[in-house]
Amino acid sequence: MTHENRECNKRICQNRNQNKEAGHLCFIRPLKNVLPAGDRVLYVFYDFETTQDTRFSETATLYVPNLLCLQQYCSKCEDVEDVERDCVQCGVRKHSFWDDPLGSMISYLCESRPWVNKIIAIAHNAKRSIYSLF
């Protein structure tokens, strides 16, 4: 930010590089709209199916995951629309986990992949899912 863009009685926020009121508390840097280098990244998209048969209280039921569906891609297969087609780098691109869906997905994501230095997992409807927090 140049000196001409400064405003009186305001400070430059170190995280946003913008004029902000004195006392502005900004602790989280905004996300950059830049994808990481794609050649060593595995992208995973997942969705839970749940039952609501388990009573949590008199007025609430518990969401119990009974199925997790997952699709993945890497830089080698990101332009291949047919997810049924295996990738030479990331392998099978479509998975379903029935028994212990959350534990099975975590175990799957923790498998050794020497070509990967980052896994980005994105949940369908993440804003409403408690399972998107890990």
C-alpha positions as CSV (number, residue, x, y, z in Angstrom):
1,M,0.0,0.0,0.0
2,T,1.4,3.4,-0.9
3,H,1.6,6.4,1.4
4,E,-1.1,8.2,-0.7
5,N,-3.6,5.4,0.1
6,R,-3.4,5.9,3.9
7,E,-6.4,7.3,5.7
8,C,-6.2,9.6,8.8
9,N,-6.8,7.9,12.2
10,K,-6.5,4.5,10.6
11,R,-3.7,1.9,10.7
12,I,-2.6,-0.5,8.1
13,C,-3.7,-4.1,9.0
14,Q,-0.7,-6.3,8.7
15,N,-2.8,-9.3,7.6
16,R,-5.0,-7.6,5.0
17,N,-2.8,-4.7,4.0
18,Q,-5.8,-2.4,4.2
19,N,-6.7,0.7,6.2
20,K,-8.6,-0.3,9.3
21,E,-9.9,1.5,12.4
22,A,-7.5,1.7,15.4
23,G,-7.9,-1.3,17.6
24,H,-8.9,-3.5,14.7
25,L,-8.3,-7.1,15.7
26,C,-7.5,-9.3,12.8
27,F,-5.9,-12.6,13.7
28,I,-6.7,-14.7,10.7
29,R,-5.1,-14.1,7.3
30,P,-7.6,-14.3,4.4
31,L,-7.3,-17.3,2.2
32,K,-5.4,-16.8,-1.0
33,N,-7.3,-17.7,-4.2
34,V,-4.3,-19.7,-5.4
35,L,-4.2,-23.4,-5.7
36,P,-1.1,-25.2,-4.5
37,A,1.3,-26.7,-7.0
38,G,-0.9,-29.5,-8.4
39,D,1.6,-32.1,-9.2
40,R,2.0,-33.3,-5.6
41,V,-1.6,-32.7,-4.3
42,L,-4.4,-35.2,-4.0
43,Y,-7.9,-33.6,-4.0
44,V,-10.6,-35.6,-2.2
45,F,-14.3,-34.9,-2.2
46,Y,-16.5,-36.8,0.2
47,D,-20.1,-37.0,1.4
48,F,-21.6,-38.8,4.4
49,E,-25.0,-40.5,4.4
50,T,-26.4,-40.8,7.8
51,T,-29.3,-42.4,9.7
52,Q,-31.3,-40.5,12.3
53,D,-32.8,-43.4,14.2
54,T,-30.8,-43.0,17.4
55,R,-32.5,-40.8,20.0
56,F,-30.1,-38.3,21.5
57,S,-32.7,-36.7,23.8
58,E,-36.5,-36.3,23.9
59,T,-36.4,-33.8,21.1
60,A,-33.2,-34.6,19.1
61,T,-31.8,-37.5,17.2
62,L,-28.2,-38.4,16.5
63,Y,-26.8,-38.4,13.0
64,V,-25.0,-41.7,12.6
65,P,-22.9,-42.1,9.5
66,N,-23.6,-45.3,7.7
67,L,-21.9,-44.6,4.3
68,L,-19.2,-42.4,3.0
69,C,-18.6,-41.8,-0.7
70,L,-15.3,-40.4,-1.9
71,Q,-13.9,-39.2,-5.2
72,Q,-10.4,-38.1,-5.7
73,Y,-8.2,-36.7,-8.4
74,C,-4.6,-35.5,-8.9
75,S,-2.8,-33.5,-11.6
76,K,-2.6,-36.6,-13.9
77,C,-6.3,-37.3,-13.9
78,E,-7.9,-33.9,-13.2
79,D,-9.1,-33.5,-16.8
80,V,-10.5,-37.1,-17.0
81,E,-14.3,-36.9,-16.5
82,D,-14.8,-40.7,-16.2
83,V,-14.2,-41.3,-12.4
84,E,-14.6,-45.0,-13.1
85,R,-11.2,-44.9,-14.9
86,D,-8.2,-45.6,-12.7
87,C,-5.4,-43.0,-12.6
88,V,-1.8,-44.0,-13.2
89,Q,-0.7,-41.9,-10.2
90,C,-3.5,-41.8,-7.6
91,G,-5.1,-45.2,-8.5
92,V,-8.8,-45.9,-8.0
93,R,-10.7,-42.6,-8.0
94,K,-14.0,-43.6,-6.5
95,H,-14.5,-45.3,-3.1
96,S,-17.3,-46.2,-0.8
97,F,-16.9,-47.0,2.9
98,W,-19.7,-48.8,4.7
99,D,-18.2,-50.2,7.9
100,D,-17.0,-47.4,10.2
101,P,-17.2,-44.8,7.4
102,L,-15.3,-42.0,9.3
103,G,-12.5,-44.3,10.6
104,S,-12.2,-46.0,7.2
105,M,-11.8,-42.6,5.4
106,I,-9.2,-41.4,7.9
107,S,-7.3,-44.7,7.5
108,Y,-7.5,-44.4,3.7
109,L,-6.3,-40.8,3.7
110,C,-3.4,-41.7,6.0
111,E,-2.1,-44.4,3.7
112,S,1.4,-43.9,2.3
113,R,1.6,-42.0,-0.9
114,P,5.2,-41.0,-1.7
115,W,4.2,-38.7,-4.5
116,V,1.8,-36.6,-2.3
117,N,2.9,-33.8,-0.1
118,K,-0.6,-32.5,0.6
119,I,-4.1,-33.9,0.6
120,I,-7.0,-31.4,0.4
121,A,-10.3,-33.0,1.5
122,I,-13.5,-31.1,0.8
123,A,-16.9,-32.2,2.3
124,H,-20.2,-31.9,0.5
125,N,-22.3,-29.5,2.5
126,A,-19.4,-28.8,4.8
127,K,-21.1,-25.8,6.5
128,R,-23.6,-28.2,8.1
129,S,-21.3,-31.2,8.7
130,I,-19.6,-31.9,11.9
131,Y,-17.4,-34.4,10.1
132,S,-15.7,-31.7,8.0
133,L,-13.8,-30.5,11.0
134,F,-10.7,-32.7,10.8
